[in-house]
Amino acid sequence: MAADPETSLPLHGLRVLELGHIVAGPTASMILADLGADVIKIENPDGGDQARRMPGAGSGYYFFNRNKRSIALDLKSPGGKALFLTLLRSTDICLDNYAPGALDRLGLGWEVMSAENPRLIHMAIKGFLPGPYEHRPSLDELAQMMGGLAFMTGPPGRPLRAGASIIDIGAATYGVIGILAALHQRTETGRGQRLTSGLFETTVFWVGQWMARAVATGQPSRPMAEVGQSLRMGWGIFHLFDTADGEQVFIGVTSNAHWQRFCAIFGLAELHADERLATNEKRVAAQEWMLPKVREAVARYKSAELQKKLEEASVPYAPLHRPDQLLDDPHLRETGQLLPVPMEGGKIGNLPKLPFSSSDYEFTVRRPPPNLGEHTREVMEEAGLGKAEIEALLAAKAAVQGERR
């Protein structure tokens, strides 16, 4: 008998309450949901997760919220708060990315939650870890600015955030690592714990290599655009090259073997024989006169032809792609790395799986991203509430049943 695709997932049997919105919180719970946890997304009845209404037809919501259920709950009402605490008693993990102090102001801080369920693991994704800055609200872009990443990414005098919500997603991912470690500890101690993952600290961790370089060299950090990609990485050829059809391909020659094969397949025997280019260190020093010759040789080919030759020579390369082009990437499609996720208006988005694979299980869309409050009644019934109690909560608007898919 074939294994059940849901029960074979490693986190099957764990329950998660998500108090999340936009990116960071929903990312953490999506990772847990994809791995098999039962994730209940607790949303404000007045509109729910802000991502539902954000530019781009709420597209971000559909990426970060698959495999979850939604319950619309007014945590400011006595009935909604009581229902939350009821759900908490059978919960393994609660995570939030609310503003600093928001749960405490609701009367649902860590002390209250852990008293209700001593085995609970609570992950808070905040702008900063506990300390002098912890009271400050933050965002992905702010963290990139403050943490030095935008300085390194943009050209001199023009700091630039990365083209994706990498700090929100990174902090969420590190938070999940903390959750998994806490689950392991709980098997030994029987107790839960409170965890915090910080956007600022995630950024600082990512620029740690530049901090180390500043210590080692005694020199202040310089933006990558000023230093140059190849000089930054220390390779003689580590650049984007223009092709004959107006495309661009990145080529990285990172060994003498690469250099030999590169020169052979592009007819650059003269460059390969030049003692001034015999080592990578020499090629770095010779970039000013070497690169124009290499660019001229590469520019004779259209992108597809160039990539074929580089593939034959086993030289590292990458075509420059827009994100929308990845929807039709042959590798992603053939490996099943894109999941069919139902979206607004009946569209199906082929959206990325988690970026790892297992020999024991597959990632699937077990549940489409839920409508607001779609599972409110279902979750209340599972929590043991009687029909009269459920109807009373719905009538008082402490909980709201949303439209079913």
Secondary structure, DSSP 8 states (H G I E B T S, - for coil): ----TTTTSTTTT-EEEEE--TTHHHHHHHHHHHTT-EEEEEE-TTT-SGGGGSTTTTHHHHHH-TTEEEEEE-TTSHHHHHHHHHHHTT-SEEEE---TTHHHHTT--HHHHHHH-TT-EEEEEESS-SSTTTTS---HHHHHHHTTHHHHHS-TT-----SS-HHHHHHHHHHHHHHHHHHHHHHHH---EEEEEEHHHHHHHHTHHHHHHHHHH------HHHH-HHHHHT-SEEEEEE-TTS-EEEEEE-SHHHHHHHHHHTT-HHHHH-GGGSSHHHHHHTHHHHHHHHHHHHTTS-HHHHHHHHHHHT--EEE---GGGGGG-HHHHHTT-EEEEE-GGG-EEEEE--S---SS-----SS----TTTTHHHHHHHTT--HHHHHHHHHTTSEE-----
